[in-house]
Structure formats: C-alpha cells, structure tokens
Amino acid sequence: MRRFIGCILRMNKRAWQGAERGPLDPVDVLKRDKSYVFEFINRTPHAHPIHIHGMTFQLLKSNKRQLAPWWTDTALVLPDERVQVAVRPDYEGDWLMHCHIIEH
C-alpha cells in the first residue's frame, strides 16, 4: 500500500508541522499498468477534497463511512478520516495531487 501521510503538506507556502517533503518533491514513483492502493489521511478538523490531475482512482473504503466504489479524480476526505483508493496509471508522467480548496 502506498500511504500519503497527511492530506496537506504545505499551506500558504509554509510546511505543516511534521511535513517531510517540499511541495514539488515526488511522493513516490509509480509504474505503468501496475495497481496501487493509496491512503489519504486527514488529521485536520476540516474536510479536504483531494484531487489527482490526469488520473482517476476508485474509492475503496473509509474508516468513517460507507463509500460507493466510484471511479473519480477527487475524494472528499472528512476530518480524522482515512480513505483508501485504488490507482492504476495507464501512462508514465507526473501527476499533481492537491486539495481543491483554493486557500491551500
């Protein structure tokens, strides 16, 4: 399982406490046509719509609620929620993952 610890690594150009990477550093390298499970973990008191550009993923499960197994490019991650999603890149490239709240 590929784990993304903390949904937001930076806010307003400042690293959040405990962030280990810069905003442009790769989280991981994915291989084409290989399946992965990501876990989005929200440790904040706010909901975050997490989006991956150029890729869709399937919602798998949450520690807080039932999820329909839809394919999407955005997952709403509630406060203190862990959401697992399935990803299968069909081409090589760079993908940007971010929160869709404009202030972030």
C-alpha positions as a Python dict, from the first residue, in 0.01 Angstrom:
ca = {
    (1, 'M'): (0, 0, 0),
    (2, 'R'): (125, 348, -87),
    (3, 'R'): (47, 582, 201),
    (4, 'F'): (18, 959, 175),
    (5, 'I'): (52, 1069, 536),
    (6, 'G'): (-137, 1394, 585),
    (7, 'C'): (-353, 1536, 309),
    (8, 'I'): (-186, 1876, 311),
    (9, 'L'): (192, 1905, 322),
    (10, 'R'): (205, 2283, 279),
    (11, 'M'): (-35, 2570, 327),
    (12, 'N'): (36, 2929, 233),
    (13, 'K'): (392, 2832, 136),
    (14, 'R'): (468, 2706, 487),
    (15, 'A'): (526, 2342, 576),
    (16, 'W'): (283, 2194, 822),
    (17, 'Q'): (434, 2056, 1137),
    (18, 'G'): (566, 1707, 1065),
    (19, 'A'): (580, 1752, 685),
    (20, 'E'): (883, 1571, 547),
    (21, 'R'): (875, 1684, 184),
    (22, 'G'): (872, 2005, -10),
    (23, 'P'): (567, 2089, -224),
    (24, 'L'): (732, 1982, -550),
    (25, 'D'): (916, 1672, -426),
    (26, 'P'): (771, 1345, -561),
    (27, 'V'): (577, 1140, -308),
    (28, 'D'): (655, 819, -494),
    (29, 'V'): (729, 677, -840),
    (30, 'L'): (450, 469, -994),
    (31, 'K'): (493, 214, -1271),
    (32, 'R'): (263, 200, -1573),
    (33, 'D'): (-13, -64, -1563),
    (34, 'K'): (65, -163, -1204),
    (35, 'S'): (-204, -133, -936),
    (36, 'Y'): (-158, 67, -617),
    (37, 'V'): (-366, 148, -311),
    (38, 'F'): (-325, 499, -171),
    (39, 'E'): (-445, 601, 171),
    (40, 'F'): (-538, 966, 219),
    (41, 'I'): (-524, 1055, 588),
    (42, 'N'): (-680, 1379, 708),
    (43, 'R'): (-557, 1477, 1055),
    (44, 'T'): (-717, 1820, 1043),
    (45, 'P'): (-1056, 1943, 1172),
    (46, 'H'): (-1163, 2038, 814),
    (47, 'A'): (-1284, 1834, 515),
    (48, 'H'): (-1044, 1828, 218),
    (49, 'P'): (-1132, 1738, -144),
    (50, 'I'): (-813, 1564, -260),
    (51, 'H'): (-763, 1566, -638),
    (52, 'I'): (-514, 1393, -868),
    (53, 'H'): (-461, 1558, -1208),
    (54, 'G'): (-459, 1330, -1512),
    (55, 'M'): (-562, 1013, -1332),
    (56, 'T'): (-878, 856, -1196),
    (57, 'F'): (-896, 627, -895),
    (58, 'Q'): (-1157, 400, -740),
    (59, 'L'): (-1289, 469, -391),
    (60, 'L'): (-1233, 160, -176),
    (61, 'K'): (-1303, 223, 190),
    (62, 'S'): (-1314, 473, 472),
    (63, 'N'): (-1271, 438, 846),
    (64, 'K'): (-1575, 668, 899),
    (65, 'R'): (-1840, 588, 634),
    (66, 'Q'): (-1958, 366, 351),
    (67, 'L'): (-1818, 467, 11),
    (68, 'A'): (-1966, 379, -326),
    (69, 'P'): (-1692, 217, -540),
    (70, 'W'): (-1698, 500, -794),
    (71, 'W'): (-1412, 598, -1024),
    (72, 'T'): (-1327, 965, -976),
    (73, 'D'): (-1039, 1211, -974),
    (74, 'T'): (-1136, 1371, -640),
    (75, 'A'): (-1211, 1225, -296),
    (76, 'L'): (-1365, 1425, -13),
    (77, 'V'): (-1170, 1332, 300),
    (78, 'L'): (-1354, 1424, 619),
    (79, 'P'): (-1188, 1534, 945),
    (80, 'D'): (-996, 1246, 1108),
    (81, 'E'): (-1082, 1020, 814),
    (82, 'R'): (-869, 764, 628),
    (83, 'V'): (-979, 695, 269),
    (84, 'Q'): (-824, 415, 63),
    (85, 'V'): (-834, 442, -316),
    (86, 'A'): (-716, 212, -597),
    (87, 'V'): (-494, 361, -869),
    (88, 'R'): (-368, 205, -1193),
    (89, 'P'): (-163, 451, -1404),
    (90, 'D'): (-203, 380, -1776),
    (91, 'Y'): (80, 607, -1884),
    (92, 'E'): (404, 741, -1743),
    (93, 'G'): (430, 1101, -1636),
    (94, 'D'): (400, 1343, -1349),
    (95, 'W'): (72, 1380, -1160),
    (96, 'L'): (-13, 1661, -929),
    (97, 'M'): (-205, 1573, -613),
    (98, 'H'): (-357, 1858, -414),
    (99, 'C'): (-652, 1980, -212),
    (100, 'H'): (-919, 2161, -414),
    (101, 'I'): (-973, 2430, -150),
    (102, 'I'): (-828, 2741, -314),
    (103, 'E'): (-660, 2869, 3),
    (104, 'H'): (-439, 2561, 10),
}
